[in-house]
Structures are given as C-alpha cells and as structure tokens.
Amino acid sequence: MKIKFLGATKTVTGSFFMLETESARFAVECGLFQGPKEIKERNYQDFVIDPKSLDFVILTHAHIDHTGLIPKLCKHGFKGPIYCSHATAELLTVLLPDAGYIQEMEVERKNRKLIRAGKEPLEPIYTAEDAVNCLNQLRSITMDEIFDLAPGLEVRLRDAGHILGSCILELWAAEDGGKLKFVFTGDLGNDKQPILKDPTVIENTDYLIIESTYGNRLHIDVGDRAAKLKEIIEFTMEKGGNLIIPAFAVERTQDLLYDLNLLSKEGLLDPNIDIYIDSPLAIAATEIFGRNDDFYSDETRQIVEQGNHFLELPNLKYSRTQEESILLNQKKNNTIIISASGMCDAGRIKHHLKHNLWRPESTVLFVGFQSKGTLGRRLLDGETLVTIHGEQLMV
C-alpha cells in the first residue's frame, strides 16, 4: 500500500489522500482549501495526480473541506464511483451545487476587477452545473458492513459522530501474503453530543490516519450549552437588539435548533422572540436531518418518538427567498437570525453583520471553528473595523 498526502497537510482544509494497492488506485476525500487567500489559491491549481487514473473515491463526510473539489475531479476526467454513507450522499446533493454557485459568484466578482485592469478573466474552479453532473457518480454503502471494492481490498464505514452521515473508514488491504488494516478517522465528533450517536470505538489497526484540527489544544468545556445560550439570548433582548449567529448549514444549525427546542420545551425561551433560519442551504440540510433518524442517538430518537421533534419550534421561521432575507434587515430587536456561511466569508450572514455589527445593542455569537484569514476569525481576534461589501463598519 502506498499513501500520498495531497491536502490537509500543514493546513486544516483540503483533505485529499491518494492510495495505491496491487489492484486499485483510489482517493479518500477530495476537499476544498479554505482560509487565507494563499491557501484558497490552491483550489485553482492542477491536481498532482491524473483524475482519470483513479478507480474510485471514498468520502468520510459531506463537509466541503473534505468533498468540495469532487466536481473539479469529475470535470477533469474522473469517471468512477464515489462511495459514502447514504446521508452524506443526500447532503452532497445540496452542498456541492451550492459550492459551485459560490465559485461562480466569486469569479464573477474577481473578473470585474481583472477586466477593468485589462487582464485575462478567470474561469471558476467549477460551476453549479458541474456539481450537479457529478452527483450521479455517488454510491451509498451501508454502515457497519464490510464491502469488497477491489480484489484484496475491503472497506467498512463506522459512525464518526461528527455530522450527519459522518464515518470512520476502516480499510483492509492484501499485502505480501497477509492483510494490513488502515483507519482514516475523517473528522471525529465528541462523546455525549446532542442529536448524533457517539463515535464508534475502533479497537485495533496497523496504521491510523487521524485528523488533528484541534491537536494543539484542549476542547473548551461548554458545560450546559443550552443554559449559556439562554444567558446570551436574554442579555441581547434586554439590550433591545438582535442576536446574529453565523452557523454552518450542516450540524451547527441543527445543534442550535436542538438547544432552542430544549429551552422552549422547558419554558425558558420567550415565545415572542422571532427565530429565523436565513439560509436556503441550512433549510435544505435541516430537512435532510429530519429524514435520516437512523443516525440519531438513542436519547434523540426517544425525544422524537415522544412527539417533540428537536427541529421544530413554534416561533421558528424559514427565510427561503432573497426578498424574505432582505426584509430581515428591517428587524431591529427581539430577533434571532441563524445564517450562513459559518465563517462569515460568503452568503446572507454578511448582510446581517453589515446591519448589526455596529449596533452596541446587538450580539454576534460564534458557534463554530473560524479558519485563519476569514472574517469570522478576524472578528473573534478583536478587529474593531472591518469591511463588508465595500463599506467599513465599526465593531
């Protein structure tokens, strides 16, 4: 077995491993690079390997830093199957076209500047149409069952507890008359988190390839997360402002709904507070969460079976259209807006920040990882003046 590390090395995004055995050449992950400009520029470079040479790809989960260059891989000649869990496949039907749309919008903006400067325009890394075209190569495989993907090569997907459909990959390869085991963790979830099952315990392996995004620190003890959310809501509403929450469309948004549902059920959330999910992608992902209860923990399944679905709230509203999103800018108080992107670099969240960052009575709450170089990271690091859509804003 030969393994090449082609991404997520010396940076935390762009996961891409190329593996080669006597019978197959394949990839694990094919992720988009995210973060500072010099990191994102890697997305425009040619692949180090020929996409046509790969027999298949295996994905551990749907996050774009693990899957976001799949459409580019297919656009440049990869024709094989893409194996993943059924929930990952379903999430990718909305995540990849959305990523393609973002590429198109980003290049359109860059090209306006290039054309004015008399320079050659860029092409997007891939388009939304390219992303849609690659979806028919997705092949979902059953969790916890061993499959033969090539002669002398077996794989099994185990629960990683990171996001809906996330998997640890166990792989057995015939080697010198014996068999070696390799484990790719993908991104691992924590134990005892709401909604999802705990990560599966893997008892043995010969080689372990493990994510290390948080390898240089300890996780912050969030304690009673719902209680802390309640404090922040009450603090903001008493000031007379809005609570703006940049949240990843997948997992973080649903975690927030779980906590808000818990507060509502216990009578600790004012029913007069308007709660909006303002992200078509987050709305679609939330609907997919509702259809895939086989990934829920036993506790969550029990709550749902008792008739209290954690994704439902009496004061929850979905903002689907651009017109509905614009109307939210008129909201000056008593409103919680959950919007994407989670790192504040794109999407509707930038409009909500533009209308609320400078208001001392409003609060911006970060609930997810912020990569170096992103607007979210700059805000967390304490910048007091930022530019959004060409306008300087006081923080």
Stockholm file with secondary structure:
# STOCKHOLM 1.0

chainA/1-395         MKIKFLGATKTVTGSFFMLETESARFAVECGLFQGPKEIKERNYQDFVIDPKSLDFVILTHAHIDHTGLIPKLCKHGFKGPIYCSHATAELLTVLLPDAGYIQEMEVERKNRKLIRAGKEPLEPIYTAEDAVNCLNQLRSITMDEIFDLAPGLEVRLRDAGHILGSCILELWAAEDGGKLKFVFTGDLGNDKQPILKDPTVIENTDYLIIESTYGNRLHIDVGDRAAKLKEIIEFTMEKGGNLIIPAFAVERTQDLLYDLNLLSKEGLLDPNIDIYIDSPLAIAATEIFGRNDDFYSDETRQIVEQGNHFLELPNLKYSRTQEESILLNQKKNNTIIISASGMCDAGRIKHHLKHNLWRPESTVLFVGFQSKGTLGRRLLDGETLVTIHGEQLMV
#=GR chainA/1-395 SS CEEEECSSSSSSSCCCEEEECSSCEEEECCCCCCSSHHHHGGGGSCCSSCGGGCSEEECSCCCHHHHTTHHHHHHTTCCSCEEECHHHHHHHHHHHHHHHHHHHHHHHHHHHHHHHTTCCCCCCSCCHHHHHHHGGGEEECCTTCCEEEETTEEEEEEECCSSTTCEEEEEEEEETTEEEEEEECCSCCCTTCSSBCCCCCCCCCSEEECCCTTTTSCCCCCCSHHHHHHHHHHHHHHHTCEEEEECCTTTHHHHHHHHHHHHHHTTCSCTTSEEEEECHHHHHHHHHHHHCGGGBCHHHHHHHHTTCCTTCCTTEEECCSHHHHHHHTTCCSSEEEEESCTTSSSSTHHHHHHHHTTCTTCEECCCSCCCTTSHHHHHHTTCSEEEETTEEEEC
#=GC SS_cons         CEEEECSSSSSSSCCCEEEECSSCEEEECCCCCCSSHHHHGGGGSCCSSCGGGCSEEECSCCCHHHHTTHHHHHHTTCCSCEEECHHHHHHHHHHHHHHHHHHHHHHHHHHHHHHHTTCCCCCCSCCHHHHHHHGGGEEECCTTCCEEEETTEEEEEEECCSSTTCEEEEEEEEETTEEEEEEECCSCCCTTCSSBCCCCCCCCCSEEECCCTTTTSCCCCCCSHHHHHHHHHHHHHHHTCEEEEECCTTTHHHHHHHHHHHHHHTTCSCTTSEEEEECHHHHHHHHHHHHCGGGBCHHHHHHHHTTCCTTCCTTEEECCSHHHHHHHTTCCSSEEEEESCTTSSSSTHHHHHHHHTTCTTCEECCCSCCCTTSHHHHHHTTCSEEEETTEEEEC
//
